[in-house]
Amino acid sequence: MSTPPGVPGPLYKPFEKLVKINVLGKDFEVPEGNILLRAFQYIAPETIPYGRFCWNEECQYCRVHFDLGPDSPNRVALSCKLMVQDGMRVTEAAQEIRYCLRTLKLNPPEAKAEGSGGN
């Protein structure tokens, strides 16, 4: 069960409000002032804890590509170190993240045409 705004659970830093983020094409509200991996745990509490995440940037299983809006550059970061920001858009996620968020029925990343060699 989710923790209501303003009442921090044992896993989340205290927060006053929820901020809007987009994860692979789907919108969510998550606690402000928390790292992205904790935000993923907020929206998928039954599956993220079972992921193979080290939570200290050694494993690289939580790597994401993100931007802060349509006119901002796409960046790469580890979700265990990245603070959520209102309007953040996760455009690509490591396989372990996608697997742990599978119950949310997110849009898969678009297939890249690189190296297809077809005409």
N, CA and C of each residue as an Amber inpcrd file, in Angstrom:
protein
   357
   0.8500000  -1.1790000   0.0000000   0.0000000   0.0000000   0.0000000
   0.8900000   1.2360000   0.0000000   0.5090000   2.2360000  -0.7460000
   1.2970000   3.4600000  -0.8580000   1.1450000   4.3320000   0.3770000
   2.1880000   5.0720000   0.6610000   2.1740000   6.0070000   1.7780000
   1.5660000   7.3160000   1.3050000   0.5970000   7.8880000   2.0170000
  -0.0030000   9.1450000   1.5730000   0.9970000  10.2930000   1.6440000
   0.8080000  11.3420000   0.8130000   1.7150000  12.4880000   0.8290000
   1.8440000  13.0820000   2.2370000   3.0600000  13.4670000   2.5640000
   3.3100000  14.0930000   3.8570000   3.5650000  13.1260000   4.9890000
   3.3230000  11.8360000   4.7590000   3.5670000  10.8280000   5.7830000
   4.6210000   9.8760000   5.2270000   5.9010000  10.1590000   5.4970000
   6.9430000   9.3320000   4.8990000   6.9290000   7.9140000   5.4460000
   7.1060000   6.9700000   4.5500000   7.2660000   5.5980000   4.9680000
   8.7140000   5.3700000   5.3440000   9.0460000   4.1830000   5.7720000
  10.4160000   3.9220000   6.2070000  11.4400000   3.9680000   5.0630000
  10.9890000   3.8740000   3.8160000  11.9120000   3.8450000   2.6880000
  12.1230000   5.1880000   2.0160000  11.2580000   6.1440000   2.2750000
  11.2790000   7.4010000   1.5380000  11.7000000   8.5580000   2.4400000
  12.4180000   9.5080000   1.8330000  12.7300000  10.7350000   2.5600000
  11.4280000  11.4990000   2.7550000  11.3150000  12.2910000   3.7950000
  10.0810000  13.0670000   4.0030000   9.7650000  13.9300000   2.7750000
   8.4870000  14.0150000   2.4530000   8.0790000  14.8030000   1.2940000
   6.7750000  15.5140000   1.5780000   6.6180000  16.6640000   0.9320000
   5.4130000  17.4750000   1.0770000   4.3910000  17.1810000  -0.0050000
   4.8860000  16.7730000  -1.1740000   3.9720000  16.5720000  -2.2970000
   4.5260000  15.5100000  -3.2350000   3.6810000  15.1260000  -4.1450000
   4.0780000  14.2150000  -5.2090000   4.4010000  15.0370000  -6.4480000
   5.3890000  14.5950000  -7.2190000   5.7350000  15.2530000  -8.4700000
   5.4060000  14.3130000  -9.6200000   5.1610000  14.8930000 -10.7820000
   4.7960000  14.0990000 -11.9570000   6.0450000  13.7380000 -12.7480000
   6.1620000  12.4460000 -13.0610000   7.2270000  11.9700000 -13.9410000
   6.5850000  11.0680000 -14.9890000   7.3160000  10.8370000 -16.0570000
   6.8640000   9.9430000 -17.1040000   7.9010000   8.8350000 -17.2290000
   7.4360000   7.6010000 -17.1710000   8.3290000   6.4510000 -17.2690000
   7.9230000   5.6410000 -18.4900000   8.7770000   5.6690000 -19.4990000
   8.5500000   4.9150000 -20.7310000   7.1430000   5.1260000 -21.2890000
   6.7190000   6.3760000 -21.3170000   5.4510000   6.7310000 -21.9370000
   4.2360000   6.7490000 -21.0300000   4.4060000   6.4400000 -19.7600000
   3.2770000   6.4140000 -18.8330000   3.5350000   7.3870000 -17.6850000
   2.5100000   8.1810000 -17.3160000   2.6520000   9.1930000 -16.2660000
   2.3920000   8.6160000 -14.8790000   3.1970000   9.1020000 -13.9060000
   3.0650000   8.6930000 -12.5130000   3.2920000   9.8910000 -11.6140000
   2.8130000   9.8050000 -10.3900000   3.1350000  10.7850000  -9.3570000
   3.9310000  10.0560000  -8.2860000   5.0770000  10.6530000  -7.9200000
   6.0060000  10.0240000  -6.9820000   6.4490000  11.0520000  -5.9400000
   6.9600000  10.6090000  -4.7970000   7.3840000  11.5460000  -3.7500000
   8.5510000  12.4310000  -4.1960000   8.4210000  13.7290000  -3.9820000
   9.5230000  14.6530000  -4.2880000  10.6910000  14.3840000  -3.3570000
  11.8930000  14.8050000  -3.7530000  13.0650000  14.7180000  -2.8880000
  13.5970000  13.3210000  -2.6630000  13.2320000  12.3740000  -3.5040000
  13.7010000  10.9960000  -3.3780000  14.4350000  10.5950000  -4.6490000
  15.2660000   9.5600000  -4.5510000  15.9650000   9.0890000  -5.7390000
  14.9860000   8.3430000  -6.6440000  15.3320000   8.2760000  -7.9160000
  14.4480000   7.6620000  -8.8980000  14.1790000   6.1910000  -8.5980000
  15.1780000   5.4560000  -8.1380000  14.9490000   4.0410000  -7.8310000
  13.9210000   3.8880000  -6.7100000  13.9250000   4.7820000  -5.7200000
  12.8850000   4.7650000  -4.6810000  11.5320000   5.1350000  -5.2880000
  11.5220000   6.0520000  -6.2580000  10.2670000   6.3980000  -6.9390000
   9.7170000   5.1800000  -7.6760000  10.6120000   4.4160000  -8.3020000
  10.1670000   3.1760000  -8.9510000   9.5760000   2.2290000  -7.9120000
  10.1800000   2.1750000  -6.7340000   9.6630000   1.3150000  -5.6710000
   8.3030000   1.8190000  -5.1900000   8.0940000   3.1180000  -5.2160000
   6.8140000   3.7020000  -4.8170000   5.7000000   3.2730000  -5.7700000
   6.0090000   3.2240000  -7.0870000   4.9690000   2.8690000  -8.0570000
   4.8640000   1.3660000  -8.2990000   5.8740000   0.6000000  -7.8790000
   5.8450000  -0.8600000  -8.0360000   6.4170000  -1.5190000  -6.7790000
   5.7300000  -1.3650000  -5.6350000   6.2860000  -1.8410000  -4.3620000
   6.4480000  -3.3550000  -4.2530000   5.7340000  -4.1100000  -5.0570000
   5.8290000  -5.5670000  -4.9610000   6.9380000  -6.1480000  -5.8250000
   7.4940000  -5.3690000  -6.7600000   8.4810000  -5.9580000  -7.6700000
   9.8770000  -5.3500000  -7.5760000  10.0100000  -4.0630000  -7.3610000
  11.3410000  -3.4410000  -7.2920000  12.2010000  -4.0440000  -6.1780000
  11.6580000  -4.3570000  -4.9960000  12.5150000  -4.9330000  -3.9470000
  13.1600000  -6.2640000  -4.3360000  12.6040000  -6.9450000  -5.3190000
  13.1450000  -8.2350000  -5.7190000  14.1440000  -8.1260000  -6.8610000
  14.4080000  -6.9130000  -7.3290000  15.4140000  -6.6940000  -8.3600000
  16.8150000  -6.8910000  -7.8120000  17.7610000  -7.0450000  -8.7110000
  19.1510000  -7.2740000  -8.3170000  19.9000000  -5.9520000  -8.1850000
  19.3490000  -5.0070000  -7.4610000  19.9470000  -3.6820000  -7.3560000
  20.8510000  -3.5930000  -6.1380000  22.0120000  -2.9650000  -6.3240000
  22.9500000  -2.8100000  -5.2080000  22.6820000  -1.5220000  -4.4250000
  22.0010000  -0.5470000  -5.0400000  21.6390000   0.7300000  -4.4390000
  22.8490000   1.6270000  -4.1690000  24.0410000   1.2810000  -4.6860000
  25.2210000   2.1240000  -4.4510000  26.0750000   2.3060000  -5.7010000
  25.5100000   2.1890000  -6.8420000  26.0610000   2.4080000  -8.1840000
  27.1400000   1.4340000  -8.6330000  27.2250000   0.2830000  -8.0180000
  28.2020000  -0.7120000  -8.4540000  27.6560000  -1.6580000  -9.5130000
  26.3780000  -2.0030000  -9.4520000  25.8490000  -3.0480000 -10.3290000
  25.4550000  -2.5510000 -11.7200000  25.0740000  -1.3080000 -11.8570000
  24.6550000  -0.7100000 -13.1360000  23.2980000  -1.2420000 -13.6340000
  22.5840000  -2.0340000 -12.8550000  21.2900000  -2.5710000 -13.2790000
  20.1790000  -1.5280000 -13.2970000  20.4190000  -0.3600000 -12.7250000
  19.3650000   0.6550000 -12.6390000  19.6070000   1.8350000 -13.5880000
  20.4390000   1.6350000 -14.6090000  20.7610000   2.7030000 -15.5600000
  19.5170000   3.1210000 -16.3510000  19.3260000   4.4200000 -16.4860000
  18.2060000   4.9690000 -17.2520000  18.7010000   6.0850000 -18.1700000
  17.9310000   6.3410000 -19.1960000  18.0930000   7.5260000 -20.0370000
  16.9100000   8.4130000 -19.6860000  17.1500000   9.7010000 -19.5260000
  16.0710000  10.5880000 -19.1190000  16.2900000  11.9750000 -19.6840000
  15.2160000  12.7650000 -19.6480000  15.3320000  14.1950000 -19.9300000
  14.4050000  14.9250000 -18.9750000  14.4960000  16.2340000 -18.9860000
  13.6790000  17.0450000 -18.0680000  12.5950000  17.8040000 -18.8150000
  12.2840000  17.3540000 -20.0170000  11.2460000  17.9690000 -20.8250000
  11.6130000  17.9010000 -22.2880000  10.6810000  18.2660000 -23.1560000
  10.8800000  18.1330000 -24.5970000  12.1000000  18.8770000 -25.1500000
  12.4730000  19.9930000 -24.5580000  13.5810000  20.7920000 -25.0840000
  14.8970000  20.5780000 -24.3460000  14.9730000  19.5780000 -23.4960000
  16.2130000  19.3360000 -22.7510000  16.9360000  18.1260000 -23.3490000
  18.2540000  18.0610000 -23.1630000  19.0180000  16.9380000 -23.7260000
  18.7210000  15.6310000 -22.9870000  18.8390000  14.5320000 -23.7160000
  18.6890000  13.2090000 -23.1270000  19.9930000  12.8760000 -22.4120000
  19.9030000  12.3870000 -21.1970000  21.0720000  12.0870000 -20.3740000
  21.0020000  10.6400000 -19.8920000  22.1210000  10.1300000 -19.4510000
  22.2100000   8.7790000 -18.8990000  22.6080000   8.9070000 -17.4330000
  21.9540000   8.1420000 -16.5680000  22.2660000   8.1780000 -15.1400000
  21.8680000   6.8630000 -14.4960000  22.3100000   6.6830000 -13.2720000
  21.8850000   5.5360000 -12.4730000  20.7370000   5.9950000 -11.5900000
  19.6360000   5.2660000 -11.6190000  18.4580000   5.7030000 -10.8660000
  18.6750000   5.6290000  -9.3560000  19.7110000   4.9310000  -8.8960000
  20.0130000   4.8890000  -7.4590000  20.7120000   6.1620000  -6.9920000
  21.0900000   7.0420000  -7.9160000  21.7750000   8.2840000  -7.5690000
  21.0570000   9.5230000  -8.1000000  20.0110000   9.3470000  -8.8780000
  19.3300000  10.4440000  -9.5580000  18.0910000  10.8800000  -8.7770000
  18.0390000  12.1560000  -8.4020000  16.8650000  12.6830000  -7.6960000
  15.7400000  12.9480000  -8.6910000  14.5250000  12.5750000  -8.3290000
  13.3910000  12.8450000  -9.2110000  13.1390000  14.3480000  -9.2690000
  12.6620000  14.7840000 -10.4100000  12.3000000  16.1810000 -10.6060000
  10.9680000  16.2200000 -11.3290000  10.1720000  17.1950000 -10.9980000
   8.8790000  17.3570000 -11.6510000   9.0940000  17.4940000 -13.1540000
   8.3690000  16.7250000 -13.9370000   8.4720000  16.7770000 -15.3860000
   9.5220000  15.8510000 -15.9750000  10.2540000  15.1250000 -15.1310000
  11.2740000  14.1950000 -15.6150000  10.6230000  13.1260000 -16.4940000
  11.3320000  12.7650000 -17.5610000  10.8480000  11.7080000 -18.4560000
  11.9280000  10.6470000 -18.6030000  11.6220000   9.4320000 -18.1710000
  12.5320000   8.3030000 -18.3550000  12.2090000   7.7260000 -19.7240000
  13.1810000   7.8410000 -20.6420000  12.9370000   7.4470000 -22.0280000
  13.4340000   6.0460000 -22.3490000  14.3520000   5.5470000 -21.5370000
  14.8930000   4.2100000 -21.7270000  15.3560000   3.7060000 -20.3690000
  15.2410000   2.4020000 -20.1450000  15.6390000   1.8380000 -18.8530000
  16.3390000   0.5030000 -19.0630000  17.2500000   0.1890000 -18.1580000
  17.9620000  -1.0870000 -18.2080000  16.9610000  -2.2380000 -18.1150000
  17.3580000  -3.3660000 -18.6260000  16.4810000  -4.5420000 -18.6620000
  15.9490000  -4.9090000 -17.2790000  16.7790000  -4.8250000 -16.2470000
  16.3380000  -5.1830000 -14.8840000  15.2220000  -4.2560000 -14.4080000
  15.3310000  -2.9590000 -14.7020000  14.2770000  -2.0040000 -14.3420000
  12.9980000  -2.3380000 -15.1020000  13.1210000  -2.5480000 -16.4090000
  11.9320000  -2.8620000 -17.2150000  11.2520000  -4.1310000 -16.7060000
  12.0590000  -5.1350000 -16.3510000  11.4930000  -6.3800000 -15.8340000
  10.7410000  -6.1360000 -14.5210000  11.3420000  -5.3810000 -13.6220000
  10.7080000  -5.1190000 -12.3260000   9.4690000  -4.2300000 -12.4460000
   9.3740000  -3.4410000 -13.5070000   8.2120000  -2.5740000 -13.7120000
   7.2080000  -3.1850000 -14.6900000   7.3670000  -4.4520000 -15.0230000
   6.5300000  -5.1010000 -16.0520000   5.0430000  -5.0670000 -15.7280000
   4.6840000  -5.0920000 -14.4640000   3.2610000  -5.1020000 -14.0980000
   2.5760000  -3.7700000 -14.4110000   3.3700000  -2.7150000 -14.6560000
   2.8000000  -1.3920000 -14.9660000   2.4400000  -1.2520000 -16.4350000
   2.7880000  -2.2720000 -17.2460000   2.4840000  -2.2840000 -18.6800000
   2.9930000  -1.0220000 -19.3800000   4.2820000  -0.7690000 -19.2210000
   4.9230000   0.3860000 -19.8340000   5.1840000   0.1180000 -21.3130000
   5.3520000   1.1890000 -22.0640000   5.6850000   1.0550000 -23.4730000
   7.1580000   0.6610000 -23.5820000   7.4530000  -0.3630000 -24.3880000
   8.8640000  -0.7230000 -24.5570000   9.5850000   0.3760000 -25.3320000
  10.9060000   0.4990000 -25.1420000  11.6350000   1.5140000 -25.9080000
  11.5320000   1.2180000 -27.3900000  11.5510000   2.2660000 -28.1900000
  11.4550000   2.1070000 -29.6340000  12.6770000   1.3630000 -30.1380000
  12.4350000   0.4790000 -31.1150000  13.5450000  -0.2660000 -31.7220000
  14.4170000   0.7070000 -32.4970000  15.7150000   0.5480000 -32.3680000
  16.6410000   1.4090000 -33.0770000  16.9790000   0.7950000 -34.4210000
  17.0670000   1.6290000 -35.4220000  17.3250000   1.1510000 -36.7740000
  18.8220000   1.0120000 -37.0710000  19.6750000   1.2700000 -36.0870000
  21.1110000   1.2070000 -36.3160000  21.5420000  -0.1850000 -36.7570000
  22.3960000  -0.2080000 -37.7590000  22.9890000  -1.4730000 -38.2020000
  22.0190000  -2.4300000 -38.8330000  20.8260000  -1.9710000 -39.2100000
  19.8580000  -2.8980000 -39.8070000  20.3160000  -3.3450000 -41.1800000
  20.9890000  -2.4610000 -41.9030000  21.5430000  -2.8220000 -43.2100000
  20.4940000  -3.0580000 -44.2740000  19.2350000  -2.9190000 -43.9440000
  18.1790000  -3.1610000 -44.9360000  17.9130000  -1.9330000 -45.7760000
  17.3240000  -2.1540000 -46.9510000  16.9510000  -1.0370000 -47.8270000
  15.4880000  -0.8200000 -47.8150000
